Amino acid sequence: AGTHVLLEGYKNNEITNGINTLVCELGSEDASYRPLKRQTIEVEEDDGTSPVRLIFGGTIRMVRERGWGMTADGQPEILLAVSADSYKTLASRRFVTETFPGGTLKSALQLLEPYLTAYGVSLDPAQVDGPTLDPIEWKVVRVDDALNFLATLTAKYGAPFVWNIDYSKVLGMYQTGTVAAPWNVDESDFTTTESTFG
């Protein structure tokens, strides 16, 4: 379930083959709510009419707090400045030592998937087979570096594939332009947003 708090403002940076980041401010009216470093954060957008959308998921990197005033009954209020990294950062926490015998891009991802399942990450069931790759030897290589290497190899087969661990912890690789963005950005997207901390 987690704790739901209203965001006072946020900035979400999406990076191809890199770590998406979130910077936001959270109000704590009685100063009792203080999120911790490495705690899970998920941000949902809710405009009151559409289905609630998950627009960020990851872990907190840093929290700073400052005074924000007093409540009507004299309780202190604080404003929390939170910086977080998306679930894509999970791929930088594990090292791979594997021999990939050659085969489809999907089979290479299936070889890497077990290194991330401890974090709740699973391969997208709709993952396309992708191009057929030559054998690869990974010796104590971070998973994100292995994924970046796969992305580089796919460039010779047309539009390169990019990798992602989405905000629901689903791993996948897809060609640029083949998957729609999770939301459209326009003025109507600046609505009430809540975050959930697990």
C-alpha positions as CSV (number, residue, x, y, z in Angstrom):
1,A,0.0,0.0,0.0
2,G,2.6,2.5,1.0
3,T,2.3,6.1,2.1
4,H,0.6,8.6,-0.3
5,V,1.7,12.2,-0.3
6,L,0.9,15.0,-2.6
7,L,3.8,16.3,-4.8
8,E,4.4,20.0,-4.6
9,G,6.4,19.8,-7.9
10,Y,8.5,17.4,-9.9
11,K,10.9,16.9,-12.8
12,N,11.3,13.6,-14.5
13,N,14.2,13.0,-16.9
14,E,14.0,10.1,-19.3
15,I,17.3,8.8,-20.7
16,T,17.7,6.2,-23.4
17,N,20.0,3.3,-22.3
18,G,20.6,5.2,-19.1
19,I,19.1,5.9,-15.7
20,N,15.9,7.9,-15.6
21,T,15.8,10.4,-12.7
22,L,13.2,12.2,-10.6
23,V,13.5,15.4,-8.6
24,C,10.5,16.4,-6.6
25,E,9.2,18.2,-3.5
26,L,6.9,16.6,-1.0
27,G,5.0,18.4,1.8
28,S,4.8,16.9,5.3
29,E,2.2,18.9,7.2
30,D,3.1,17.7,10.7
31,A,6.7,16.8,9.9
32,S,6.0,13.2,10.7
33,Y,6.6,11.8,7.2
34,R,10.3,11.5,6.3
35,P,11.2,9.1,3.4
36,L,14.5,7.3,3.6
37,K,17.4,6.9,1.2
38,R,17.0,3.7,-0.9
39,Q,13.3,3.6,-0.2
40,T,11.0,2.8,-3.1
41,I,9.2,5.7,-4.7
42,E,6.4,5.4,-7.3
43,V,4.8,8.5,-8.8
44,E,1.2,8.3,-10.2
45,E,-0.7,10.8,-12.2
46,D,-4.4,11.2,-11.3
47,D,-6.4,13.9,-13.0
48,G,-9.6,12.6,-11.5
49,T,-11.1,11.4,-14.8
50,S,-8.6,9.1,-16.5
51,P,-7.2,5.9,-15.0
52,V,-4.3,6.5,-12.6
53,R,-1.0,6.3,-14.5
54,L,2.4,5.2,-13.1
55,I,4.8,7.8,-14.4
56,F,7.9,7.0,-12.3
57,G,9.2,4.1,-10.2
58,G,12.6,3.7,-8.6
59,T,14.5,4.2,-5.4
60,I,15.4,7.4,-3.5
61,R,19.0,8.6,-3.8
62,M,18.9,11.7,-1.6
63,V,16.4,13.6,0.7
64,R,16.8,17.1,2.0
65,E,14.3,18.9,4.2
66,R,13.5,22.4,5.2
67,G,11.0,24.3,7.2
68,W,7.7,25.1,5.5
69,G,5.6,26.9,8.1
70,M,3.2,25.9,10.8
71,T,-0.2,24.2,10.6
72,A,-3.3,25.9,12.0
73,D,-2.9,24.0,15.3
74,G,0.8,24.9,15.7
75,Q,2.4,21.8,14.2
76,P,5.6,22.3,12.2
77,E,5.4,21.7,8.4
78,I,8.4,20.6,6.3
79,L,9.1,20.4,2.6
80,L,11.2,17.5,1.4
81,A,13.4,17.7,-1.7
82,V,13.7,14.1,-3.0
83,S,16.0,12.9,-5.8
84,A,15.5,9.3,-7.1
85,D,16.8,6.9,-9.7
86,S,14.5,4.7,-11.8
87,Y,14.4,0.9,-11.6
88,K,16.9,0.9,-14.5
89,T,19.6,1.5,-11.9
90,L,19.0,-2.1,-10.7
91,A,21.0,-3.3,-13.7
92,S,24.1,-1.6,-12.3
93,R,24.0,-3.6,-9.1
94,R,24.7,-7.1,-10.5
95,F,27.6,-8.5,-12.4
96,V,27.4,-11.1,-15.2
97,T,29.8,-13.9,-16.0
98,E,28.2,-15.9,-18.8
99,T,28.9,-17.3,-22.2
100,F,26.2,-16.5,-24.7
101,P,26.4,-19.2,-27.5
102,G,24.8,-17.0,-30.1
103,G,21.2,-16.7,-31.0
104,T,18.4,-14.1,-30.9
105,L,18.5,-10.9,-28.9
106,K,15.6,-12.3,-26.9
107,S,17.6,-15.4,-25.9
108,A,20.5,-13.1,-24.8
109,L,18.0,-11.2,-22.6
110,Q,16.7,-14.5,-21.2
111,L,20.3,-15.3,-20.2
112,L,20.6,-12.0,-18.3
113,E,17.1,-12.0,-16.7
114,P,18.0,-14.3,-13.7
115,Y,20.5,-11.7,-12.6
116,L,17.6,-9.2,-12.0
117,T,14.8,-11.4,-10.7
118,A,15.9,-11.0,-7.1
119,Y,14.8,-7.3,-7.5
120,G,11.5,-8.3,-8.9
121,V,12.5,-7.6,-12.5
122,S,11.1,-9.9,-15.3
123,L,11.5,-10.0,-19.0
124,D,8.7,-8.6,-21.1
125,P,6.5,-11.6,-22.3
126,A,6.0,-9.6,-25.5
127,Q,9.7,-9.2,-26.1
128,V,10.5,-9.6,-29.9
129,D,13.1,-12.1,-31.0
130,G,15.1,-9.4,-32.6
131,P,18.3,-10.0,-34.7
132,T,20.5,-13.1,-34.5
133,L,23.7,-12.3,-32.7
134,D,27.1,-13.9,-32.6
135,P,28.5,-15.6,-29.5
136,I,29.4,-13.3,-26.6
137,E,31.7,-13.9,-23.6
138,W,30.9,-11.8,-20.5
139,K,33.4,-11.9,-17.6
140,V,32.4,-9.9,-14.5
141,V,30.5,-7.3,-16.5
142,R,27.7,-5.2,-15.0
143,V,24.3,-6.1,-16.3
144,D,23.7,-2.5,-17.6
145,D,27.0,-2.7,-19.5
146,A,26.0,-6.0,-21.0
147,L,22.7,-4.5,-22.1
148,N,24.5,-1.5,-23.6
149,F,26.7,-3.9,-25.5
150,L,23.7,-5.7,-26.9
151,A,22.2,-2.3,-28.0
152,T,25.5,-1.5,-29.8
153,L,25.5,-4.9,-31.6
154,T,21.9,-4.4,-32.9
155,A,22.9,-1.1,-34.7
156,K,24.1,-3.1,-37.7
157,Y,20.6,-4.5,-38.2
158,G,18.8,-1.2,-38.9
159,A,17.5,1.0,-36.2
160,P,19.3,0.1,-33.0
161,F,17.5,-1.6,-30.1
162,V,17.4,0.3,-26.7
163,W,17.0,-1.4,-23.4
164,N,14.6,-0.5,-20.6
165,I,13.5,-1.6,-17.1
166,D,10.2,0.2,-16.9
167,Y,8.4,1.6,-13.9
168,S,6.7,-1.8,-13.4
169,K,10.1,-3.6,-13.3
170,V,9.7,-5.1,-16.8
171,L,12.9,-5.6,-18.8
172,G,12.8,-5.3,-22.5
173,M,14.7,-4.1,-25.6
174,Y,12.9,-2.5,-28.6
175,Q,13.8,-0.5,-31.7
176,T,13.4,3.2,-31.4
177,G,10.1,4.3,-32.9
178,T,8.3,1.0,-32.4
179,V,6.9,1.6,-28.8
180,A,4.7,4.5,-27.9
181,A,5.8,6.8,-25.0
182,P,3.9,6.1,-21.7
183,W,2.2,9.5,-21.9
184,N,1.8,12.6,-24.0
185,V,3.3,15.8,-22.5
186,D,1.1,18.9,-22.8
187,E,-0.4,21.5,-20.5
188,S,-3.1,19.1,-19.4
189,D,-0.5,16.7,-17.9
190,F,0.2,19.2,-15.1
191,T,-2.4,17.9,-12.7
192,T,-2.5,16.5,-9.2
193,T,0.2,13.9,-8.7
194,E,0.7,11.5,-5.8
195,S,3.7,9.4,-4.9
196,T,3.7,6.1,-3.1
197,F,6.6,5.0,-0.9
198,G,6.9,1.3,-0.1
